[in-house]
Amino acid sequence: MSKNVALVLSSGGARGIAHIGVIEELVREGYSITSLSGASMGSVIGGMYSLGKLDEYKDWLIHVTKMDIIKFLDLTLGHGGLVKGEKIVQVMEKFIGKANIEDLPIPFAAVAVDIKQHKEVVFKTGSLMKAIRASISIPTVFLPVSYNHSILVDGGVLNPLPLDIISRQPGDLLVSVNVNSAVPYNYSEEASVSISHQVGYNTARENLNRRWSELINRGKKTIIKSGEMGMFDLVSETINLMQHKLSKYSIEKYKPDVVIEIPYKLATVYDFYKAESLIEAGRGACRKALGGVG
């Protein structure tokens, strides 16, 4: 059986950190990743691996705290999103620099969506940073990206598991990693966090919910009651459901050789502080999936 892998990494926000564990486990088991494609966070991890910077990026991620996440949420009143994304982009630029996709040692493709033309935009050449920035532009969260007279948003809107854009070689294994799966999740594996970080993070989340509600209600002050789902959380759950269904359809259509599933309830799209437990979850899911490959 071939040990060469064409690896497809799904969108899913912070859950996409689990892709790192999958990649590490594949390499540990002697597999060679010969090509990658990704949407949203999948494009970040895939791009970093193709560039040879995944270890450095992982080291940065595992030191991210809840308070760091709050700092990265640079709120804006601009049209199209609540977060500019500039602070997050600045961090990624330190790793990516001016790299072009066609110069990467491993073939890579990222997907975004042209919201004007209602179609996918696949990046296989050009600026890696621009491709990733477009692919992670979650609608109503991050400001969209202007590109060739178009407006680009998150690739997960139409293609959260881009199995159709991967550049495959004859005989390689098509492996998909879906972090939007409905497989059961063991809540006992939840990582512990400090009370101060929990309070700070919850406060920031409430502020985002309130800000969103005020914009929708034309600036009126909105009180988010305890236990009530705010607009920020409502959109997040809607995106989760959408990505789960679209990923399921993609798997059924393209029938990858190996399907690695990560439960969507493992983390929200913003829980980047859970990096270590998410990476370990990716390793475990990969070991389980490879156990059925013979």
LUMGULO-421817 format. One record per residue (C-alpha): x, y, z. Coordinates in steps of 0.5 Angstrom, whole numbers, plus 500, padded with zeros to 3 digits. Example, Ala and Ser with C-alpha at 12.3 -4.5 7.8 and 13.67 -1.06 7.14 Angstrom:
# residues 2
<node u="525" v="491" w="516"/>
<node u="527" v="498" w="514"/>
This chain:
# residues 294
<node u="500" v="500" w="500"/>
<node u="502" v="507" w="498"/>
<node u="505" v="511" w="504"/>
<node u="504" v="518" w="500"/>
<node u="499" v="522" w="502"/>
<node u="494" v="527" w="499"/>
<node u="492" v="531" w="505"/>
<node u="486" v="535" w="505"/>
<node u="484" v="540" w="512"/>
<node u="478" v="542" w="513"/>
<node u="475" v="549" w="516"/>
<node u="473" v="550" w="523"/>
<node u="477" v="555" w="527"/>
<node u="481" v="553" w="533"/>
<node u="479" v="546" w="532"/>
<node u="483" v="546" w="526"/>
<node u="489" v="546" w="531"/>
<node u="488" v="539" w="531"/>
<node u="490" v="538" w="524"/>
<node u="497" v="539" w="527"/>
<node u="497" v="533" w="531"/>
<node u="494" v="529" w="525"/>
<node u="500" v="531" w="521"/>
<node u="505" v="529" w="526"/>
<node u="502" v="523" w="527"/>
<node u="502" v="521" w="519"/>
<node u="509" v="523" w="519"/>
<node u="511" v="519" w="525"/>
<node u="508" v="513" w="522"/>
<node u="512" v="514" w="516"/>
<node u="507" v="517" w="511"/>
<node u="510" v="522" w="506"/>
<node u="505" v="528" w="505"/>
<node u="506" v="530" w="498"/>
<node u="500" v="535" w="497"/>
<node u="495" v="539" w="501"/>
<node u="489" v="543" w="500"/>
<node u="485" v="547" w="506"/>
<node u="480" v="551" w="507"/>
<node u="480" v="557" w="513"/>
<node u="484" v="554" w="519"/>
<node u="486" v="548" w="514"/>
<node u="489" v="553" w="509"/>
<node u="493" v="556" w="515"/>
<node u="496" v="549" w="518"/>
<node u="497" v="546" w="511"/>
<node u="500" v="553" w="508"/>
<node u="505" v="553" w="514"/>
<node u="507" v="545" w="513"/>
<node u="508" v="546" w="506"/>
<node u="512" v="552" w="508"/>
<node u="516" v="548" w="513"/>
<node u="514" v="553" w="519"/>
<node u="509" v="548" w="522"/>
<node u="514" v="547" w="528"/>
<node u="515" v="554" w="529"/>
<node u="507" v="556" w="529"/>
<node u="505" v="550" w="533"/>
<node u="510" v="553" w="539"/>
<node u="507" v="560" w="538"/>
<node u="500" v="557" w="538"/>
<node u="501" v="553" w="545"/>
<node u="503" v="559" w="548"/>
<node u="496" v="563" w="546"/>
<node u="492" v="564" w="552"/>
<node u="485" v="567" w="553"/>
<node u="487" v="574" w="554"/>
<node u="491" v="574" w="548"/>
<node u="485" v="572" w="544"/>
<node u="482" v="578" w="547"/>
<node u="487" v="582" w="544"/>
<node u="487" v="579" w="537"/>
<node u="480" v="581" w="537"/>
<node u="481" v="588" w="534"/>
<node u="474" v="590" w="534"/>
<node u="471" v="595" w="528"/>
<node u="465" v="598" w="525"/>
<node u="467" v="597" w="518"/>
<node u="462" v="594" w="513"/>
<node u="462" v="586" w="513"/>
<node u="465" v="584" w="520"/>
<node u="467" v="586" w="527"/>
<node u="474" v="584" w="527"/>
<node u="479" v="587" w="522"/>
<node u="484" v="581" w="523"/>
<node u="490" v="586" w="522"/>
<node u="493" v="583" w="529"/>
<node u="492" v="576" w="527"/>
<node u="495" v="577" w="520"/>
<node u="501" v="581" w="523"/>
<node u="503" v="575" w="527"/>
<node u="502" v="570" w="521"/>
<node u="506" v="575" w="517"/>
<node u="512" v="573" w="521"/>
<node u="512" v="566" w="519"/>
<node u="510" v="567" w="512"/>
<node u="513" v="573" w="510"/>
<node u="513" v="574" w="502"/>
<node u="512" v="567" w="500"/>
<node u="509" v="565" w="494"/>
<node u="505" v="558" w="493"/>
<node u="508" v="556" w="487"/>
<node u="515" v="556" w="490"/>
<node u="513" v="552" w="496"/>
<node u="516" v="545" w="497"/>
<node u="510" v="541" w="497"/>
<node u="504" v="543" w="493"/>
<node u="499" v="547" w="496"/>
<node u="492" v="550" w="495"/>
<node u="487" v="554" w="499"/>
<node u="480" v="556" w="497"/>
<node u="476" v="562" w="499"/>
<node u="469" v="564" w="496"/>
<node u="467" v="570" w="492"/>
<node u="461" v="573" w="495"/>
<node u="460" v="577" w="489"/>
<node u="460" v="572" w="484"/>
<node u="457" v="566" w="488"/>
<node u="463" v="562" w="487"/>
<node u="470" v="559" w="489"/>
<node u="476" v="562" w="488"/>
<node u="482" v="557" w="489"/>
<node u="489" v="559" w="490"/>
<node u="495" v="555" w="487"/>
<node u="499" v="561" w="485"/>
<node u="501" v="567" w="488"/>
<node u="502" v="570" w="495"/>
<node u="501" v="565" w="501"/>
<node u="499" v="570" w="506"/>
<node u="494" v="573" w="501"/>
<node u="491" v="566" w="500"/>
<node u="490" v="565" w="507"/>
<node u="488" v="571" w="509"/>
<node u="482" v="571" w="504"/>
<node u="481" v="563" w="506"/>
<node u="480" v="565" w="514"/>
<node u="475" v="571" w="513"/>
<node u="469" v="568" w="517"/>
<node u="463" v="572" w="514"/>
<node u="460" v="577" w="519"/>
<node u="467" v="576" w="524"/>
<node u="473" v="578" w="520"/>
<node u="473" v="583" w="514"/>
<node u="473" v="580" w="507"/>
<node u="478" v="581" w="503"/>
<node u="478" v="585" w="496"/>
<node u="481" v="581" w="490"/>
<node u="481" v="583" w="483"/>
<node u="475" v="587" w="483"/>
<node u="472" v="581" w="488"/>
<node u="470" v="581" w="495"/>
<node u="473" v="574" w="498"/>
<node u="470" v="571" w="504"/>
<node u="472" v="564" w="508"/>
<node u="473" v="558" w="504"/>
<node u="468" v="554" w="509"/>
<node u="462" v="558" w="506"/>
<node u="462" v="553" w="500"/>
<node u="467" v="548" w="501"/>
<node u="469" v="547" w="508"/>
<node u="473" v="540" w="506"/>
<node u="476" v="542" w="499"/>
<node u="477" v="535" w="497"/>
<node u="476" v="537" w="490"/>
<node u="482" v="542" w="489"/>
<node u="488" v="537" w="492"/>
<node u="493" v="536" w="487"/>
<node u="494" v="528" w="487"/>
<node u="499" v="524" w="485"/>
<node u="498" v="517" w="482"/>
<node u="497" v="512" w="487"/>
<node u="497" v="516" w="493"/>
<node u="492" v="516" w="499"/>
<node u="487" v="521" w="499"/>
<node u="486" v="523" w="507"/>
<node u="481" v="528" w="509"/>
<node u="481" v="531" w="516"/>
<node u="474" v="534" w="518"/>
<node u="474" v="538" w="525"/>
<node u="467" v="539" w="524"/>
<node u="464" v="532" w="525"/>
<node u="458" v="530" w="529"/>
<node u="462" v="524" w="532"/>
<node u="461" v="523" w="540"/>
<node u="466" v="528" w="544"/>
<node u="468" v="526" w="551"/>
<node u="468" v="532" w="555"/>
<node u="472" v="529" w="561"/>
<node u="478" v="531" w="556"/>
<node u="476" v="539" w="557"/>
<node u="483" v="543" w="558"/>
<node u="483" v="546" w="565"/>
<node u="484" v="554" w="565"/>
<node u="485" v="559" w="570"/>
<node u="479" v="563" w="573"/>
<node u="482" v="570" w="571"/>
<node u="482" v="567" w="564"/>
<node u="475" v="564" w="564"/>
<node u="472" v="571" w="567"/>
<node u="476" v="575" w="562"/>
<node u="474" v="571" w="556"/>
<node u="467" v="570" w="558"/>
<node u="467" v="578" w="558"/>
<node u="470" v="579" w="551"/>
<node u="465" v="574" w="549"/>
<node u="459" v="578" w="552"/>
<node u="462" v="584" w="549"/>
<node u="462" v="581" w="542"/>
<node u="455" v="579" w="543"/>
<node u="453" v="586" w="545"/>
<node u="456" v="589" w="540"/>
<node u="453" v="585" w="534"/>
<node u="446" v="586" w="537"/>
<node u="447" v="593" w="537"/>
<node u="449" v="594" w="530"/>
<node u="443" v="589" w="528"/>
<node u="438" v="594" w="532"/>
<node u="441" v="600" w="530"/>
<node u="446" v="602" w="536"/>
<node u="441" v="601" w="541"/>
<node u="444" v="598" w="548"/>
<node u="442" v="591" w="548"/>
<node u="442" v="587" w="555"/>
<node u="445" v="579" w="554"/>
<node u="441" v="575" w="559"/>
<node u="445" v="570" w="563"/>
<node u="444" v="563" w="559"/>
<node u="441" v="567" w="553"/>
<node u="445" v="566" w="546"/>
<node u="447" v="572" w="543"/>
<node u="448" v="574" w="536"/>
<node u="456" v="572" w="536"/>
<node u="454" v="565" w="539"/>
<node u="448" v="564" w="534"/>
<node u="452" v="566" w="528"/>
<node u="458" v="561" w="531"/>
<node u="453" v="555" w="532"/>
<node u="450" v="556" w="525"/>
<node u="457" v="556" w="522"/>
<node u="458" v="550" w="525"/>
<node u="452" v="546" w="523"/>
<node u="453" v="549" w="516"/>
<node u="460" v="546" w="515"/>
<node u="458" v="539" w="518"/>
<node u="453" v="538" w="513"/>
<node u="457" v="541" w="507"/>
<node u="463" v="536" w="510"/>
<node u="459" v="530" w="510"/>
<node u="457" v="531" w="503"/>
<node u="464" v="532" w="500"/>
<node u="466" v="526" w="504"/>
<node u="460" v="522" w="501"/>
<node u="462" v="525" w="494"/>
<node u="469" v="524" w="493"/>
<node u="470" v="518" w="498"/>
<node u="477" v="519" w="501"/>
<node u="481" v="513" w="502"/>
<node u="482" v="515" w="510"/>
<node u="477" v="520" w="514"/>
<node u="480" v="523" w="520"/>
<node u="474" v="526" w="524"/>
<node u="475" v="531" w="530"/>
<node u="468" v="532" w="534"/>
<node u="466" v="539" w="533"/>
<node u="464" v="540" w="540"/>
<node u="471" v="539" w="542"/>
<node u="472" v="547" w="542"/>
<node u="469" v="553" w="539"/>
<node u="472" v="556" w="533"/>
<node u="475" v="561" w="537"/>
<node u="478" v="557" w="543"/>
<node u="485" v="558" w="541"/>
<node u="488" v="557" w="548"/>
<node u="486" v="550" w="547"/>
<node u="492" v="548" w="543"/>
<node u="495" v="543" w="546"/>
<node u="489" v="539" w="548"/>
<node u="487" v="540" w="540"/>
<node u="493" v="537" w="538"/>
<node u="493" v="531" w="542"/>
<node u="486" v="530" w="539"/>
<node u="488" v="530" w="532"/>
<node u="494" v="525" w="534"/>
<node u="488" v="520" w="537"/>
<node u="483" v="521" w="531"/>
<node u="489" v="520" w="526"/>
<node u="491" v="513" w="530"/>
<node u="484" v="511" w="530"/>
<node u="483" v="512" w="523"/>
<node u="490" v="509" w="521"/>
<node u="488" v="503" w="525"/>
<node u="483" v="501" w="519"/>
<node u="488" v="502" w="514"/>
<node u="491" v="495" w="511"/>
